[in-house]
């Protein structure tokens, strides 16, 4: 993990620092860099209990798309899964199956990602600060969708 502040940024007292982190899937097929402001030691990582976050293991940070640099066409290498509103891609590695995060390009005006902090190399998850969200009861539809997305009769996703 490396924490850096670019020289072209405003002085420390005017703008909080930022950190740039290398990240990727388990096997290394998908790699990317994420710049966060504030950096991880100060960032509040979202720990949500909705069905997707709970089952996919997400601990999310929310960089703008311009703050994520995909290496070797990493974003294009991802396989995507959409459920419920079908507005956002849940991104995965097609080789090792690692869950990477969420692409909100079709539902947030300023293209944003929800990247799982679990994908960051060399960090200690126990040292991060978390913000809890009761997504199971707050995020629409406020219910647990686990096991209710596949239509067995039609053999397709609902």
Secondary structure as UniProt FT lines:
FT   TURN            7..8
FT   TURN            12..14
FT   STRAND          19..24
FT   STRAND          31..36
FT   TURN            40..42
FT   STRAND          44..48
FT   HELIX           51..56
FT   STRAND          60..61
FT   HELIX           65..67
FT   STRAND          68..71
FT   TURN            72..73
FT   HELIX           74..77
FT   STRAND          78..81
FT   TURN            84..85
FT   STRAND          89..93
FT   TURN            94..96
FT   STRAND          99..103
FT   TURN            105..107
FT   STRAND          112..116
FT   HELIX           117..119
FT   TURN            121..122
FT   HELIX           125..127
FT   STRAND          129..133
FT   HELIX           135..138
FT   TURN            146..147
FT   STRAND          150..151
FT   TURN            152..155
FT   STRAND          156..157
//
